[in-house]
């Protein structure tokens, strides 16, 4: 076996693993189960140098092991071997799923013999997706050395063998199923052609003849008959036949009598291999010996039966019966359709007579309908106005954003009143100046247009005016004036709510920003960190060609990215030593806390996402959500680069600032793992193009001017 020491042991193990890999490929290529089992046994000899081995597989109930294939085992043992799970070495392996090596089976009272003179035994479970399907067993007639590594390789080989056995089983099952499907397809093609041919006529007599012709041509039945129920009498009567005795045409067979009557009673197809052994046989063909009958059932109703006979006993098989029954179903559907068509023809005749009477009544109704239509038109116009006003109210009050509210008001007014110009003028709360905040105007407005102005009031306070005009002198109707006044009343409330919400959001944002600045004031080492990260981030975003609106989001997210640290104790935040696991857990929660703090500010909804994910790593190893690659928002990837660079080039309690050149090397080292490589490239381009890479950290801070977007307010205004 394997040497126990030094490089030789490692070399042997590598050689064995290589052999195992080759064996796995060999087993994968084999799909015939018998051939595969021989291959497995041969590979055991090749890989482990053991020529007495066997594959034992569990029965369908998983209760007994049987030897499926063996080499060197006693023939009598192989022929009769059936061991319950749990018995002997192999039974224990099948039970507990653990590979076992027995140095000397003669010391084992529970040993079940497989090889005469056996000394050592190795057994490993054959497992697939956690389920054991058998055991790979090997026995030797002399003691061998088999350590844990050998046993692990043997167990791995058993698992590969299990997969190969399962694949071979599936392959054989698939082959059998394919043959069955091919036979079924041929039958279905035959039935499809027959069904198509039967559905080509709706005349009952023609259809009966076609059913018999198809049974002879397609199904190759020489003697066949269609028996249908005779009106309401409940008896079967031959309506059409091929090869049947003429005397049969006059028979009326009660339900339950003979083969055909029994099928009509049960609704199930029936095959009689030899009619001479049936007491109830009713002769249909001279010299008939074999009879087969299938019910004609459509929409759950039995219409009759389809019968076939042969002068040869056992001429029909169960497969013929299945095909015949399916053919009968198609025939029953065609018969049902023909009967339905006949009934429809009768109904159409009655319907034609009724149409004449209906036309007369329609002429009278038309006059009444004209009167009702005029009334409905007036009501519809009024209802549409009310519905439009309701939709306008919903649109106006659906947003707390002031600009969106103003756009909704002027746009909705134009669509309702069909105005050429709509404008909203608001009184500035600080300067009390009147400013146009919402405006829609056509390019081709004519002189002499009609103007209508309505004040916007909240209680006794006027907050602005609502003006609309038309490019003609037709003026506004009283209904339109009332509609505009109603819209103005709703608009005033919506505008006031939007203003209050905007002021609340701005105040909340300034409060959070003050908290962020207060947070940095707690630690002289991080003072100005957020401002510098903001500058780095926005300049990098500009270099990447990111749109201004997105840059504004990045700007604010960079300013607030560490707001969650406000919940971290100074003892942890300013710790000069190595962080404990508990300290690290607290630190890694600050993006989640920042997410929660910013959450109530609707205008910072997208900023909130960037704050949460600014510590994610490009390779998925970051926190808090383990996002990777493009799944991390682009803004968060930009802030991550800026944040890391500023941290490296700033003094911290636990280390001094890195030189810029060293920090640049660190950034390149983390590109593609910790950082987005495109962001790193853009960031370093900004440093290089501005000459910052050659400056001191203090000179960099002085050289970086706040970007324009950093000084713009987050809340939109006009």
JOWOCOR-V832461 format. One line per field, one symbol per residue. phi: phi as a letter, one per 20 degrees, with the letter a starting at -180 (. if undefined). psi: psi as a letter, one per 40 degrees, with the letter a starting at -180 (. if undefined). burial: b if it has 9 or more other ideal C-beta (glycine too) atoms within 8 Angstrom, else e. Layout:
phi = ???
psi = ???
burial = ???
This chain:
phi = .efeclfffffffffffffffffffffffedefffffffgffffffedmcedbbdddfffemdcecfebbcmeffffffdfbdffoemffffffeemdfccdfbffedfefdfccfmfddbcccfecclneedrcecbccebfcdbefffffffffffffffffffffgffffffffffffffffffffffffffffffecdeffffffffffffefeemeecbbdddfemefmdecfeabcmeffffgefceffndmfffffffemcfbcdfbffedfdfdfdcfmfccccccfedclndeerbdcccbfdfmfddfffffffffgffffffffffffffffffffffffffffgffgffffffgffffffffffffffffffffffffffffffeeceeffffffffffffffeeleebcbcddeffeemeecfdcbcbffdfefmfedcdcfdccmededrbcccbcebdfmdffffffffffffffffffffffffffffffffffffffffffffffcffdfmgffffffgfffffffemfffgfffffgffffdfdffffedfgfefdfeefffgfffffgfefffffgfffgfeffdgffgffffdfdfdfeneebedlfblfffgggffffgffffffffedfcgeaefffgfffffffffefndecffffgfffffffffemffeefffffffffegfgffeeffefbd
psi = ahieiaddddddddddddddddddddddehehdddddddddddddddefhehiihhiiidefdihihdiiheihdddddehghihehadddddddeehiihhdheeehdehhhdhheidihhhiihihfehheahhihiieiiihhadddddddddddddddddddddddddddddddddddddddddddddddddddeeiehdddddddddddddddefhdhiihhihgbeefihhhdiiheihddddeihhihehaddddddddehihhhdheeehdehhhdhhehdhihhiighhfehhdaihiiiiehifdiidddddddddddddddddddddddddddddddddddddddddddddddddddddddddddddddddddddddddddddddeeiehdddddddddddddddefiehhihhihhddeeihihdhhhhidfhiifihihhhihihbehheaihhiiifiedahidddddddddddddddddddddddddddddddddddddddddddddhddehedddddddddddddddefhiddddddddddddededeedehiddddfhdahhidddddddeeddddddddddehdefddddddddeeeiideeeaieefiibedhidddddddddddddddeihideiiiiiddddddddddehecdihdddddddddddddeeddeiidddddddhihidddeiidhii.
burial = ebeeeeeebeebbeebbebbeebbebbbebeebeebbbbbbebbbebbebebbbbbbbbeeeebbbbebbbebbeebbeebebebebbbbbbbbeeeebbbbebbeebeebbebbeebbbbbbbbbbbeeebbbbbbbbbbeeeebeeebbbbbbbbbbbbbbbbbbbbebbeeeeeeeeeeeeeebeebbebbbebbbebeebeebbbbbbbbbbebbebebbbbbbbbeeeebbbbebbbebeeebeebbbbbebbbbbbbbeeeebbbbebbeebeebbebbeebbbbbbbbbbbeeebbbbbbbbbbeeeebeeebbbbbbbbbbbbbbbbbbbbebbeeeeeeeeeeeeeeeeeeeeeeeeeeeeeeeeeeeeeeeeeebeebbebbbebbbeeebbbebbbbbbbbbbebbebbbbbbbbbbeeeeeeeebbbbbeeebeeebbebebbbbeeeeebbbbbbbbbeeeebeeebbebbbbbbbbbbbbbbbbbebbeebbebbeebbebbbbbbeebebbeebbbbbbbbbbbbbbbbebeeebbbbbbbbbbbbbbbbbebeeebbbbeeeeeeebbebbbbbbbbbbebbeebebbeebbbbbbbbbbbbebebebebbbeeebebbbbbbbbbbbbbbbbbebeeeebbebebbbebbbebbebbbbbebbbbbbbbbeeeebbebebebbbebbeebebbeeebeeee
